[in-house]
């Protein structure tokens, strides 16, 4: 007789947990993710470049086969129905929802039911890469989790032919969404197949050599069974062998950064709280090693070990995209967490207590994310009041204040200037311009003020950064090219640097302001030596 599922093992709980994951994103009009506004500017160019001729004077937009097109493709059918901003918001909401369903589905497939310990993995739906606004990456990882669960289910049902038929096109679509998600799925599927093939082979070995041959046979069969996932390799070769491909790969084995990433998997706003929450995750993982009542699934512990190896081997920059290793860290930990399960014989009362604690942890983290996003949304709304004073098609240069220290709290305003491009079809200098890494490149040649990171300014020159001090930017930007200057949360600067600029809007609380360039008036008169920062001893990042 099949026993009745406990509350955390039911489909109703999965639905409720998925809906709860959407709550932090309900209030903000624009999800406050660092890079997302910049992507939204690109989507506006993508959708409107044929309607507004000045956009094609400023930007090149060329469709090509690249492994980074998730939102770019999905926005095409959704934007005409919902409008661009709501379509983006709905797609962003799908990311944590799908992450939660994927983790719980994997847990159910591996363990036969959802273990109480799996609930501790759910807060990782709001991980640091997601907060950073890597939306194509995050969507691909969320989809990959659900595809991996489907992969496991079809193997359990011995529907291998159907699995192959589904995953040939599915792997290609996942690669189009983002290459990283496809690679992640490949690692998970291969490790799961290794365990499955190992357990299917005859267990008649006694010597070390026989054991090695046994694992080698499992490795070979796993590779053959994963061939339906291999077609995107050809797409990758076509992408990276193109004539218009840029982006370096480098910064290998940066151990200090890697150690930092695994402490930042839940980084949001409040450092002590976020680090304490991360410590809870590691405590649960440690309990899986030390507690006699908890054990790891062989299937998922191998997957987690494979992901750990990839994390250690990945450089920080891959094909020009930064933070490649950082992006993997939260998913590596999530897979390890859902690999935990109570051993048989653990009392239902104790299992229910673990589930209640896991649910409480999830609810508290969702509450903190909701409060944080509410505050970020207020910050966005305050800054975006400047758009009321910007005409359609304006030529706008923006400067957003930044610090030289790697502070835990991020303003998330770094790419908000792109909302002027999205709403007002204005030129903004915060777009990325990396041939082969995305579809948009900047056509304008503006002497260092054409694209990201020219919008980021500081009080003084930061070591190892391209960011300029605000003084230099206000003096050097080409005034004959731009009609408006938008300054957000700037470091302190003398008002004399506003010479030749007419104030249109100010926010006294943050120091932000919008100015019109008066072309027939001279700019600030500053001696050249004042703009060249004195040599400084290299500082270490915090």
N, C-alpha and C positions, 0 to 999 in steps of 0.2 A: 504494500500500500504506500503510495507516494505521500510524503508528509506535506503539510501546508507550509507555504512560504511565509517567512517572517516579514515584517513590514519593510525592511530595507532590501528585501530580495524581490519585491513585486514590481510589475510594470508601472503601477501607479506611482510608486516612489521614483522610478526613473523619470517619468514625465514631470513630476513635481520638482525634482532636482534640476532637470533641464530648464524648466520655466524659471526657477529661482536664479539660475545662472544669467538670465537675460535682464534681471532687475536693475543692475547698475547702469545699464545703457538706455533705459527708458526715458529718462528726463532730458539728457543732453541732445540738442538739435544736431550738433556735430560731435560724434564720439571723440572725446579728448585724448587722442592717441598721438604721440609726438609727430610722426611722419604723415599721418593720414591727411591733414589739410593739403600738403604738397601733392599727394596722389590725387586728391579731388580736383586740384587745378589742372592736372594732366588729363583727367577724365573730361573736363570741360573743353579742353582743346580738342581732344579726340572726337567729341560729339559735335563740336561747333566750328571747326576750322574751315569747313566749306561754306559756312554762312557768313562769317565775319572775316573779310580779307586781311585785316591787320594782324590777325592771329598767325597767318602763314608768313607774314613779314618778320615776325618775332621768333616763331618756333617751327622746327621741322617735326612732322609726325608721320612715321613710316611703319606700316604693318610689316612684321617679320616674325619668323618662327623662333621664339625664345621661351625658355622655361620659367616664365614669370608673368603670366597673363591672366591670373584668376579673376580679380575684380575687373580688369580691363575688358574682358570678354563678357562677363555677366552683366556689366552695367549697360551694355548695348540694348538688350530687350527690356531691362527693368526701368531705366531712366525715363523713357517715354510714358511709362505707366504711372510711376510714383513720383517723378521728378528726381533730379540727380541726388540731392541731399538725403531725401528719405530712402532712396534705393541704396545708397551707401550705408546708411544707418541700419537698414534691415539686413544687409549682407554682413555687417560687423556683428550684429546680434547673433547671427547664425554661428559665429566662430565659438564662443564659449558654450553655446547650447550643444553643438555637435561634439565639442571636446568632452563634455560631461557624458553624453550618450555613448560616445566611443569608448571611454574608459570603463564605464559600467558594463557595456556589452562585452568587452574583452574579458573582464573579470568573470562574467557569467559563463562565457564559452570555455575559459580555462579551468575554472573551479567547479562548474556545474551549477553554481548559484553565486550570487553576489556576496562575497565575504564582508563582514562588518568593517574590516580594516580598509577596504577599498574606498570608503567614504572620505578618508583623509587625503586622498589624491585629488578630490574634486576642486579645492581652491586653486589648483594649478591651472584651471581654465583661464584665470586672470594672471598669467605669468608675465615676466618682464618683457620678453620679446613682443607680446601682444600689446602691452602698454606703450612700447616703443613705436607701434604703428606699422609693424611688418605684416600688413594685412594679407598679401598673397601667400606669404610663408605660413602665417597662422591658419588661414583657411585650408591650405593644403595639408597641414599637420592634423587639423581636426577631421578632415575627410579621410586621411590616411588611417587614423585610429579606427574609424568605422569600417573602412575597407579591410583592415586587418582582422577585425572581429568577424566580418563576413568570410574572409579567407579561412579562419579557424572553424567556423560553423560548417562550411561546405566540406572541409576535410573530415570533420567529425561525422558528417552524414555520408562520407565516401562519394561525394559528387564531384570528382576531380575533373571530369570532362566539362561539366557546367562551369566549374571554377575557372578553368582555362579560358573558356569562351567569354566569360564576364571580365576577367582581369586583363586580357590583351587590350581591349579598348579602354578599360578603366584606368590602367596604368598610364596610358598615353594622355588621357584627360588630366590625370593627377599631375603628370610632368608639366603639362601646359599651365596648370594652376601655379605650381612652383616646383622647381627641380628638387628642392630639399624634401618635400613631402614624399615624392617618389622614392628617393633614396632611403628615407626613414621606413617606408613600407617594405622596401626590399630587405633591409636589415631584419625587421621583425619577422617577415615571412620566411626568410632563410633560416633564422635561428629556430623558429617553430617547426619547420620541416625537418631540421636536423634531429630534434628530439623525437618527432613522430617516426622518422625513418629508423632511428636508433632503436626505438621500442618495438618496431615491427620486425627487425632482423632477429634471427635465432640467437638466443642468449647462451651460447655454448663455448664461450672463450674462457681461458684460465690464465694465460700468460699476458705480460705487458704488450708483447708484439701483437697478439690476437686482439687485445682491446684497441690498440692503435688502428689495426686494419678494420675493425668494426666501426670505429668513428670515421675512418676515411671513407668507407662504403656509405655511411649515413650522410657524410658531407657531399659525396658525389650525387647520390640520389636526391638530396635536397636541392642541389644546384639544378638538376634536370627538371625537377618539379616547379622550380621558380622561373623557368624559361618564359612562361606567359607574361612575366613582368619585365622582360628584357628589351622589348621593342623600342622604348624611349632612348636606349643607348644610341641607336641610329639618329634619332632626333637631336640628341646631345651633340653628336659628331657634326651634324649639319649646322647646328647653331654655332658651335665654337670654331668651325673652320671657315666661317663666312669672312668676307673681305672687310666688313665694317664692325668688327668685334673689338671691344676694348675691355679694360679691367684687369688688374693684376691679381695674383694670388701670392700671399705672403704673411709675414709675422707668425712664423711657426713656433710652436712650443713656448708660448708666452705663459709660463706657469703661474706667474702672479695674477695675470688676468683670468686664467682658468679657475684659480682658487676663488677669485672675486665673484665670478659668474655663479658658482654654486651656492654662494651666500645671497645672491640677488634674485633668485628664481621667483620670489613673490614681491619684488621691489615695486612700491607704488608711491606712497607719500610720507608715511611715518616710519622712520628708520628703525627705531627700537622695536616697534610692533611688528614690522615686516621681518626683521631678523629673528625675533622670538617665534613668529609663526613658522619660519623656515626651520628653526631648531626643533619644533614639534615634528616636522616631517622626518628629520634625521633621527629623532628619538624613536619614532615608529619603526623606521628601517632597522635601527639597532636592536629594538625589541624582537624583530624577526629573527635575529641571530642568537640572542641570549634567552628569550622566553621559551620555555619548553612547551608552552601551549600554542605557539605560533610557528608556522613554517613557510618556506618559500616554494612556489611552483617551480619545478625544474624548467618548464617551458619559458616562463617569463624571466626567471633569474638569468638564463642564458641570453635572452634578448637584452636585458639590462646590462649584462657584461659586454656584449657586442657594442651596445650604444656607448658605454663608458670608453671602450677602446677607440671608437670613432671620435668621441669628444676629445680624448687626449691627443689624437693624431691630427685633428682638423686645425688648419691655421685660422687666425682671426679674420683674414680677408680671403674670400674666394671669388674669383672673377669680378673683382671690384666691389663686391658686396661685403660690408663690414659685419663683424660680430657673428661670424658663421658658427663658431664653437659655442658662443653664448646662447644662441637660439636653441641648441639641442639640449642644454642642461635641464630645463624643467621637464621635458618629455622623458628624458632618461630616468629622472627621479619618479615621475608618474608611473612609468611602466614597472619600476621596482616596487612601488607601493601597491599597485593592483596585483602584483605577484604574490603578496602575502595572503595567508588564510589561517584561520584557527584550525588546530589539529582536531581530529575526531575525538569526541569525548568531552570537549569543552562545554560546560553547562550553558544552556540557553540564556540564563540570567546574565552570565558574564559576557556572552556574545552580544546581548542586547545593550549592555552597558558600554561596550566598545563602539557599537553602532551609534548610540546616543551621543557619545563624545565626538565621534567623527562628524555626525550631523551638526552638532553644536559648533565645531571648528569651522565647518563649511559656512554655516549661517553667519558666524561672526566675521569671517573674511568677506563674505558677500556684503554684509553691512558696512564694513570699512571701505570696500570698493565703491559702494553706492555713495557714501558720504564724500569720498575723495572725488568721484566723478561729478558730484553736485557742485563742489567747490571749483573744480576745473571748468565746468560749464558756466558758472558765474564769471570766471576770469575771461573766458572766450567772449561771452556776451558783452562784457565791459569794453574789451578791445575792439570788437567788431562794430561798435557805434561809429567808429571813424569812417566806415564804408558809406554812411549816409552823406558824406561830403566828397565822395570820389565819383566822378562821372564815368559812364560807360566808355571803355576803350582808353582809359588813362594810362599814361606811362609813369609807372610807380616804382620807386626804389624804397626798400624797407630795411630797417635796422632793428634787430631784436637783441636786447641785452643778454649777455651770457657771462659766466664766471670761468676763471681758469681752473677752479677746483671741480673735481667730479662729485658734486653734491648729490646726496641721495634724492632729495626733492628736485624735480624738474618742472619748470614752468609750463612745459608742453606748448609754448607759443612759437617755437622755432620755425614752424612752417605755416603759422596762421596767416601771414601775408598772402599765401596762395588762395585764400578765400576771396580776395579781391579779384583774382583771375577767374575763380569759379562763379562768383556772383556778378562781377562788374566787367568781366572780359578785359581786365587790365593787365598790362605787362607787370610781372613781378620777378624779382631777382633771386628767388629761392628755389627754383626748379632744378632738379638734378640734370646733368648733361653728360651721360655716359653711354657712348655708342655701343650697341650690342647688349647692354644690360636692361634697357627699357626702350619704349617706342618713341619717346619724345627727346629731342635734343634742342638746345638753344641756338638760334640762328644769329642773334645779335652778338656783335663783338664790342664790348663796352669796357675794355681796359680793366678787367678784374671785377666788374660789377654786373656780370651777365647772369650768373647762376649761383646755386648753393656752393660754398658756404658764405658768399659775400654778404648775406643778410645778417650774419651773426657778428656782434660787436662786443667788445669788452672794455674795461677801464684801462688796461695796459696790455702790452703784447704778451700772449700766453706762450710758454715754451711748447715746441712741437705742434703748434696749431696754425692754420691758415687764417684764423679769425683776426680782424683788425681792431685796434682801439677805435672807439666811436669818434674821437677827435679826427683821426686820419680819414675815416670814411666820410664824415661831413665835409671835410676840406677837399678830398680827392674825387668824389663821385662826379661823373660828367654831367654838369648842370644843363648843358644844351640838349641833352638826350632825354632827361626826365622832367616831368611836369609836377610831380608830387613826391613828398618824402614822408614816410610813415615810420615813426620811432616808437618802439614798444619796450616797456619796463627798462629804460636805459640806465646805465651807470651814471653817476653824477658827471655833469659836463657844464662848462661855462656857457651862459646864454649868448655870448658873443658869437658862438659857432652857428647861431641861427641867422646870421647876416645873409640877406638875399632870400630869406624864406618867410612867407606870410602864414601865421598860424590860422588854421581853420577849425581845429578841435584839440582840446587838451583833456587829459584825465589827471587831476591834481594828485590823486591817491597813488598812482603808479608812476607818474612822470611821463606817461605816453603822450604822443601828440602827432597830429597830421598837419603838414605844411604844404603850401603851394610854392613852387619855385618861381621867383620873379626874375625872369631871364635878363632884364635890362638893368639889374642891380648886381653889384659885385658880391661875391661870396666872402667868407671870413678871410682876413689877411693874416696868415700864420707863416712864420719863417720855416723853411724846409727842415732845418735841423731839429725843430720842435716836433716834427712828425716822425722822425726816425727814433725809435726807442733805443735807449742805451743798452749795450750788451749785458745780458743777465746770465747768471749761472743756471744751468739746466736744473729744473726742479722735478721731483718725482710726483707722479699723479697720486692723489689720495685714494 
